[in-house]
Amino acid sequence: MALRPPTSNPRRVAWLLPLVLLLGGGDWLNIYAYNSVQNQCVDQRGRAGHNRSYLGECGELAGAVLKSAALEGANLRGIVLHKASLRDANLARANLRVADLSRADLAFASLHHADLFHADLRGANLRGVDLRRANLLGADLRGANLRDADLRGARLDGADLGGANLRGADLRSTRLGLALLGTANVLGARVGPPEDINEVESLDAGAIETPPPLEPFVAPER
């Protein structure tokens, strides 16, 4: 006996959908979103996870090639970009809170005014990156390469920079309150206030934003 192909009748499909959701729990429609209270990505049942192959909030694109990507102002909260290539990408003003950028290649990318609150940047290549006025509160930068990076006006309060390479980085007006420098290499780094008012204005055409309010941090589940 010949097998009949599955129905494509939209009315029948619409009628069956509630039953499928009831019996199957709806896991096949699982969507993860950022929970601002827990500071992690969770589904409708509160389970931690990420949306695979998705470039956006709570997406997972480990190892993706995004060289020179135009992502200015993008909402990438909680995204997983482990080992991704973002060289020369434009991530200015992007929301990268609690993002996993460990071992990612961000060399010469633009991240000025980006929100990297508690982001995982362990072992990331940040050589020559523009991080002016970026929010790096509580970020994990252990072993990161920040050689020649521009960190003027950035907030690094509570960040872990153990073993990071800051050789030649511009740290003038950078906030380092309670930051852990450990064995960081700061040879040749520029520190202190800007030399003149023009440098302060050049950070972003004189526009200085108020940093976002801090939120309680809960480490994402692995």
Secondary structure, 3 states (H helix, E strand, C coil): CCCCCCCCCHHHHHHHHHHHHHHHCCHHHCCCEEECCCCEEECCCCCECCEECCCCCCEECCCCECCCCECCCCECCCCECCCCECCCCECCCCECCCCECCCCECCCCECCCCECCCCECCCCECCCCECCCCECCCCECCCCECCCCECCCCECCCCECCCCECCCCECCCCECCCCECCCCECCCCECCCCCCHHHHHHCCCCCCCCCCCCCCCCCCCC
